[in-house]
Amino acid sequence: MAERGFTFLRMNERQSKPRTRGITEIRGPYYTAMGKRYLEDVLETMGEYVDSLKYAGGSFTLMPPRAVRELNETAHRYNVLVSTGGFIEYVLTQGAQAVDRYIKECRDLGFDIIEISSGFITIPIDDWLRLVEKVQKEGLKAKPEVGIQFGAGGATSAEELEAEGTRDVGWAIAQARRFLEAGAYMIMIESEGITENVKTWRTDAVARIIAELGLEKVMFEAADPEVFTWYIKNYGPEVNLFVDHSQIVQLECLRSGIWGTKSVWGRILTYKGDQS
């Protein structure tokens, strides 16, 4: 682990980067603009606890290529991977040539991960698998996103999503299994329909996903303190989570067991045994 002060204080042990568990992905440009100097400040202080940086809403397509490349290079200096976020579904509406150019330009700009989402569109599973293969052939990590909510994305209201209906969680798990068999880097679990924009959280869906897929190859969207606290409380500090970059300190305080609300304070622990 990176150097820190107050080493006489015990904290939960964390796997060093590159981690395979307890991965934290943070949102980059979207709700706020972010350039290399902004990101440098974030990673200079908390970079040891950040595993990947995710653009959102196709924000990188609005930025000068030089700025995107510099932002990605800054992340790499701190051993942080860079993800496109779930923008490819917009690209898919513009045809196969656009998809090819998109993947190649992402590679050339220094992205490491292409998230493959379909919150607003419906595509056959075999086509989705072709995208996974194409991304991997370009030397990038494919990260499919699965969920149970039709029309997920873009902060759609709970009422609108309820009218759209939800899929069976078994369907989402079956898709995720096929992606992992095809070599996908990780599966992103869409929060809408589970913990976001719902009247009642679908904790049963989370439990089944973890029971059937495990923790190591799935990441849960949890960009709300109440949500990521629930995940840590129920599934421990080594669950993989996606949060906003403004929440990285709060999340790591929970993972390390040094702080939290009354319901979790002093209760988040790890035991690694004698590793001397």
C-alpha positions in Angstrom: 0.0 0.0 0.0 1.0 3.6 -0.5 2.6 5.6 2.3 0.1 7.0 4.9 0.4 8.7 8.2 -0.8 7.4 11.6 0.6 4.0 10.9 0.1 3.0 14.6 -3.7 2.9 13.9 -5.0 -0.4 12.7 -7.2 -0.4 9.6 -8.7 -3.1 7.4 -6.1 -4.5 5.1 -6.6 -3.7 1.5 -5.2 -5.6 -1.5 -2.6 -3.5 -3.4 -3.2 -2.4 -6.9 -3.9 -3.9 -9.4 -6.7 -5.2 -7.2 -9.0 -8.1 -8.0 -11.5 -7.4 -5.2 -12.7 -4.2 -3.4 -12.4 -2.3 -6.7 -13.5 1.3 -6.7 -14.4 3.0 -10.0 -15.1 6.7 -9.8 -17.1 8.9 -12.2 -15.1 11.5 -14.0 -16.4 14.3 -16.3 -20.2 14.5 -16.3 -21.8 16.3 -13.3 -18.7 18.5 -13.1 -16.1 19.2 -15.7 -12.7 17.6 -15.0 -9.3 18.2 -16.5 -5.9 16.9 -15.7 -5.2 19.4 -12.9 -8.5 18.6 -11.2 -7.8 14.8 -11.5 -4.3 15.3 -10.3 -5.6 16.7 -7.0 -8.0 13.8 -6.6 -5.4 11.2 -7.3 -2.5 12.8 -5.5 -4.5 12.4 -2.2 -6.6 9.3 -2.8 -5.2 7.6 -5.9 -4.2 4.5 -3.9 -7.9 3.8 -3.4 -9.0 4.4 -7.0 -8.9 1.6 -9.5 -10.6 3.1 -12.5 -12.0 6.3 -13.8 -15.2 6.3 -15.8 -16.4 9.0 -18.1 -20.2 9.4 -18.3 -22.8 10.4 -20.9 -20.2 10.4 -23.7 -18.6 13.5 -22.1 -15.3 12.7 -23.8 -16.8 13.3 -27.2 -17.4 16.9 -26.3 -13.8 17.5 -25.1 -10.7 18.3 -27.2 -8.8 15.1 -27.9 -5.7 16.5 -26.4 -7.6 17.1 -23.1 -9.0 13.6 -23.1 -5.6 12.1 -23.8 -4.0 14.2 -21.0 -6.7 13.2 -18.5 -6.2 9.5 -19.4 -2.4 9.8 -19.1 -2.8 11.4 -15.6 -5.0 8.5 -14.5 -2.4 6.0 -15.8 0.4 7.7 -13.8 -1.5 6.7 -10.7 -2.2 3.1 -11.9 -5.8 3.9 -12.6 -7.6 2.4 -15.6 -9.9 4.5 -17.7 -13.4 3.5 -18.9 -15.6 5.1 -21.6 -18.7 4.5 -19.5 -21.9 3.2 -21.2 -21.9 5.4 -24.4 -21.6 2.7 -27.0 -25.4 2.3 -27.3 -25.5 5.8 -28.8 -22.8 4.8 -31.3 -24.7 1.6 -32.2 -27.6 3.7 -33.5 -25.2 5.1 -36.2 -24.1 1.8 -37.7 -21.2 -0.7 -37.8 -18.7 1.7 -39.3 -19.2 4.1 -36.5 -18.7 1.4 -33.9 -15.4 0.4 -35.5 -14.2 3.9 -35.6 -15.3 4.5 -32.0 -13.5 1.5 -30.6 -10.3 2.4 -32.5 -10.4 6.1 -31.4 -11.0 5.1 -27.8 -7.9 2.9 -28.0 -5.8 5.7 -29.6 -6.9 8.2 -26.9 -5.7 5.9 -24.1 -8.8 4.2 -22.8 -8.4 0.8 -21.2 -12.1 -0.3 -20.8 -15.1 0.0 -23.1 -18.3 -0.4 -21.2 -21.0 -2.1 -23.3 -24.4 -0.9 -22.2 -27.9 -1.2 -23.7 -30.1 0.6 -21.2 -32.0 2.5 -23.9 -31.8 -0.1 -26.7 -32.4 -3.8 -27.3 -29.9 -5.9 -29.1 -29.6 -9.7 -29.5 -27.2 -11.4 -27.1 -25.1 -12.7 -30.0 -24.6 -9.2 -31.3 -23.6 -8.1 -27.8 -21.0 -10.9 -27.7 -19.7 -9.8 -31.1 -19.1 -6.3 -29.5 -17.2 -8.0 -26.6 -15.0 -9.8 -29.0 -14.4 -6.7 -31.2 -13.4 -4.7 -28.1 -11.0 -7.4 -26.9 -9.4 -7.8 -30.4 -8.4 -4.1 -30.2 -6.6 -4.9 -26.9 -9.2 -3.2 -24.7 -11.1 -4.6 -21.7 -14.8 -5.3 -22.4 -17.1 -4.4 -19.5 -20.8 -5.3 -20.4 -23.5 -3.7 -18.3 -26.5 -5.7 -17.4 -29.6 -4.9 -15.4 -33.3 -5.6 -14.9 -34.8 -2.2 -15.8 -36.1 -1.4 -19.3 -35.1 2.2 -20.3 -32.4 2.5 -17.7 -30.1 5.5 -17.9 -30.2 9.3 -18.0 -31.8 9.6 -14.5 -35.3 8.7 -15.8 -38.0 9.1 -13.1 -39.1 6.2 -11.0 -42.7 6.6 -12.4 -41.5 6.3 -16.0 -39.3 3.4 -15.2 -42.1 1.6 -13.3 -44.3 2.0 -16.4 -41.6 0.4 -18.6 -41.4 -2.7 -16.4 -38.5 -4.9 -15.4 -36.9 -8.1 -16.6 -36.4 -11.2 -14.6 -33.1 -11.2 -12.7 -32.3 -14.7 -14.0 -32.2 -13.3 -17.5 -29.6 -10.7 -16.5 -27.5 -13.4 -14.7 -27.7 -15.7 -17.8 -26.4 -12.8 -19.9 -23.6 -12.0 -17.5 -22.5 -15.6 -17.5 -22.2 -15.6 -21.3 -20.2 -12.4 -21.3 -17.8 -13.8 -18.6 -17.4 -17.0 -20.6 -16.5 -14.8 -23.6 -13.7 -13.2 -21.6 -15.3 -10.0 -20.4 -13.2 -8.1 -17.8 -16.1 -7.5 -15.5 -19.9 -7.0 -15.4 -21.4 -3.7 -14.5 -24.7 -4.1 -12.7 -27.1 -1.2 -13.5 -28.5 0.4 -10.4 -31.8 1.6 -11.9 -34.5 -0.9 -11.1 -32.5 -2.2 -8.1 -31.5 0.7 -5.8 -31.9 3.8 -8.0 -35.2 5.4 -9.0 -37.3 2.7 -7.4 -39.9 2.9 -4.6 -38.5 -0.2 -2.9 -34.9 -1.5 -3.3 -34.6 -4.9 -5.0 -32.2 -6.4 -2.4 -33.4 -9.8 -3.5 -31.9 -9.2 -7.0 -28.6 -8.2 -5.5 -28.5 -11.3 -3.3 -29.2 -13.6 -6.3 -26.6 -11.9 -8.5 -23.9 -12.3 -5.9 -25.0 -15.9 -5.0 -24.7 -17.0 -8.6 -21.9 -14.8 -10.0 -19.8 -14.1 -6.9 -18.3 -10.8 -5.9 -15.0 -10.7 -7.9 -16.4 -10.3 -11.4 -19.3 -7.9 -10.8 -19.4 -4.2 -10.0 -22.5 -2.4 -8.6 -23.4 1.1 -9.4 -23.8 2.8 -6.0 -23.4 6.5 -6.5 -25.4 7.4 -3.4 -23.9 7.2 0.2 -26.9 5.3 1.5 -26.5 2.7 -1.3 -22.8 2.1 -1.0 -23.0 2.0 2.8 -25.7 -0.8 2.4 -23.4 -2.8 0.1 -20.4 -2.5 2.4 -22.6 -3.4 5.5 -24.2 -6.4 3.8 -21.4 -7.7 1.5 -18.2 -6.5 3.2 -15.5 -4.0 2.3 -14.3 -6.0 -0.8 -17.4 -5.6 -2.9 -16.7 -3.8 -6.2 -18.4 -0.4 -6.4 -18.9 2.5 -8.8 -19.3 5.9 -7.1 -19.0 9.6 -7.9 -15.4 11.0 -7.5 -16.7 13.3 -4.8 -17.5 10.2 -2.7 -14.2 8.3 -2.8 -13.0 9.5 0.6 -16.3 8.6 2.3 -16.3 5.2 0.6 -12.8 4.4 1.6 -13.4 5.4 5.2 -16.1 2.7 5.2 -13.9 0.1 3.5 -11.0 0.7 5.9 -13.4 0.5 8.9 -12.3 3.9 10.4 -15.6 5.8 10.1 -19.2 5.5 9.2 -22.8 5.9 10.4 -24.0 4.4 13.7 -25.2 1.2 11.9 -21.7 0.4 10.5 -19.2 2.2 12.8 -16.7 -0.4 14.1 -18.5 -3.3 12.4 -16.7 -3.4 9.0 -13.8 -5.8 9.4 -11.5 -8.0 7.5 -9.4 -11.0 8.7 -6.3 -12.0 6.6 -4.7 -14.2 9.3 -1.0 -14.3 9.9 0.6 -13.2 6.6 4.1 -12.7 8.0 
